[in-house]
Amino acid sequence: MTIEKLERPSRIDEERIQKLKELFPEAFADGKVNFAVLREEIAGLDEELLEENEEEAYGLRWVGKKEALRLAFTPPSGTLKRVHGEGVNEENTKNILIEGDNLEVLRLLQKSYKSSIKMIYIDPPYNTGDDFIYKDDFKDPVDKYLQKTKQADEEGLLTSNPKTSGRYHANWLNMMYPRLKLAKNLLKDDGVIFISIDEHEIFNLMLIMNEIFGEENFEGLITWRRRHNQPNDKTKMIGKVSEYILAYAKNSQKLKESGVGKIGLTGEFSNPDNDPRGDWASKPWKAGSGQSGTRYTIISPTGVVFNEEWMGDEETYKKLLEDGRIFFPKNGSGLPRKKYFKFEREEEGQCATNWWSHEEFGHNQGANDQLTELFGFKNIFSNPKPTLLIKNLIRIANVKEDDIVLDFFAGSGTTGHAVFELNQEDLKLRNFILVQIPELTPEDSEARKHGYENIFQITKERLARSISLLNDSSKDNPVPHGFSVYRLDKSNLRKWTNYIGDSVVSLEESLDLLNLSPFNDGWTEEDVVIELMLHQGYPLDSQIEQISGENTLWIVKHDNVPFNMIICLENQIGKETIGLLINQYKNHLFICVDDALSDQAKILLSETMKVKTI
Ligand SMILES: C[S@@+](CC[C@H](N)C(=O)[O-])C[C@H]1O[C@@H](n2cnc3c(N)ncnc32)[C@H](O)[C@@H]1O
């Protein structure tokens, strides 16, 4: 076993460099990469892989891309703090609502949720010219974020990105690119990401998605009719009634192996002939144009003779007829049709297509009405999505019991509400993680008039109200709905907060490192435990137990991590505690304050456990 000093979080995805080093050790000398050697090595393997003209290589370029890439690899500098009492049914739920900028939150989730999320749905700003987008700060992201949340100025946290800005598309891409890169790491191998978008950025989005996820993992582009009525705008040649949902798998093959989901039944079923097998619908038995069929003669019950190419051979036709599965419309004079029964279709389900109508998948007006009904007044949030739309995405992504759905542009919290509704419908317990920035609501908005200062408050309230509604609609509800709340904040560890980028801030602040307490003012034991969980890769729904004895110990367990983490944050650790650790926690991880153990105790403990000190 070992003793280690707890290091600042490492660069995200650092293991890729490690892998490269392992694969091409020749290309690394003195800790630097030698590209000429790397090229030679690759050329040796397969000359064709090398791009002849790198300058003109295919791909999307824009101003700031390099910086955006760096943002994606920058280690997190903050932490998440649990906010007790702001959620619902907090102790019995794995659902999580996080207040904060999603880039830093995605960084913080990298270790604990790597390859753990079954489905991501996001509905980012579409960059219409009227949208506000978050301007990432490379240096000191959490401090800047916290400063901005305290400035209740006009623009608040997000800045406008008008079409007149010289970097209109680049600004949006710079915001999206690092987030999508980090999002991919969180997806399970059979996971799926859906992104709502419209014409303003669909083309750029597809190019960066092809780059990040790979063209081979493109699953489809759904066109969703979002308007229920027909616009008649004389200023336009083409009225806008639809938008898109772009779908990529993390790994298309693995997704198919694990199975895609089906949507609810489409089509109208009825039982005009009182068939004992119940409701049915029908489709033509005659082969359509472009379809090949078998030609023979069929005579209808009223004696009409049809000589056509049919969908199946004569033998099959006779069997279907005998089984009462052939139907002749027009009172027995029309072309034969094949009946299919609702119960059969329900069993096999129906594959989704890339056209989603407003009748079947909901529309904007319906989504607004849903919110009006929940809050009791109109226009609390602009352009929420209907829960019906998101529920169907969850269905086709095949999100099962215990799987996690992540939405890091949560808005009014539709994704959380959709998860609750679907769970209640099919009695499965799926979980969600939502992230929403506390973007200020406009001063003259209905939301502000009703006391909602920022959008995060709306998300939280919407989740709470949808739980009440669902619980009321089914009094003996067997599905426990709930969520707990976390907030992005500064790290609790003093030695980690005195950095900007990779270097210590200033002499004064570095002297501050000598301060006796390793923790920043205002720390609590629970805050530090959660920070260490994220640092060491324990998900937020880990089981946390507190044991009191000579010292207070925090025991953190999760099925995804092979060993438990035991934490003691007191300044001195006694003999009894050391004995307990050695006897009961062999091979587990122990974290404590550096000075709390004598050198001898450290050696003793490290013989049976992995020890890390703060
Ligand atoms: C289009 S809305 C999502 C609407 C949502 N699908 C619904 O049905 O209510 C996008 C949301 O992302 C939030 N947002 C924008 N930038 C963000 C950031 N950097 N971190 C977290 N949330 C952000 C905005 O405040 C806004 O509420």
The ligand as a MOL file (V3000), in Angstrom:
LIG
                    3D

  0  0  0     0  0            999 V3000
M  V30 BEGIN CTAB
M  V30 COUNTS 27 29 0 0 0
M  V30 BEGIN ATOM
M  V30 1 C -33.2160 26.9120 -24.2840 0
M  V30 2 S -33.1060 26.8400 -22.6110 0 CHG=1
M  V30 3 C -33.5270 25.1730 -22.2270 0
M  V30 4 C -34.9980 24.9850 -22.1170 0
M  V30 5 C -35.4070 23.6150 -21.5960 0
M  V30 6 N -35.1710 22.5770 -22.5520 0
M  V30 7 C -36.8620 23.6100 -21.2120 0
M  V30 8 O -37.6430 22.8290 -21.7550 0
M  V30 9 O -37.2300 24.3790 -20.3420 0 CHG=-1
M  V30 10 C -31.3740 26.8890 -22.3080 0
M  V30 11 C -31.0390 27.0840 -20.8420 0
M  V30 12 O -29.6380 26.9180 -20.6620 0
M  V30 13 C -29.2110 27.8130 -19.6580 0
M  V30 14 N -27.7550 28.0340 -19.8190 0
M  V30 15 C -27.1320 28.7950 -20.7380 0
M  V30 16 N -25.7970 28.7650 -20.5420 0
M  V30 17 C -25.5810 27.9370 -19.4960 0
M  V30 18 C -24.4020 27.5200 -18.8120 0
M  V30 19 N -23.2010 27.9340 -19.1780 0
M  V30 20 N -24.5410 26.6650 -17.7760 0
M  V30 21 C -25.7720 26.2190 -17.4010 0
M  V30 22 N -26.9180 26.6130 -17.9810 0
M  V30 23 C -26.8230 27.4640 -19.0260 0
M  V30 24 C -30.0320 29.0650 -19.8960 0
M  V30 25 O -30.1180 29.8240 -18.7200 0
M  V30 26 C -31.3770 28.4690 -20.3140 0
M  V30 27 O -32.2110 28.3530 -19.2100 0
M  V30 END ATOM
M  V30 BEGIN BOND
M  V30 1 1 1 2
M  V30 2 1 2 3
M  V30 3 1 2 10
M  V30 4 1 3 4
M  V30 5 1 4 5
M  V30 6 1 5 6
M  V30 7 1 5 7
M  V30 8 2 7 8
M  V30 9 1 7 9
M  V30 10 1 10 11
M  V30 11 1 11 12
M  V30 12 1 11 26
M  V30 13 1 12 13
M  V30 14 1 13 14
M  V30 15 1 13 24
M  V30 16 1 14 15
M  V30 17 1 14 23
M  V30 18 2 15 16
M  V30 19 1 16 17
M  V30 20 1 17 18
M  V30 21 2 17 23
M  V30 22 1 18 19
M  V30 23 2 18 20
M  V30 24 1 20 21
M  V30 25 2 21 22
M  V30 26 1 22 23
M  V30 27 1 24 25
M  V30 28 1 24 26
M  V30 29 1 26 27
M  V30 END BOND
M  V30 END CTAB
M  END
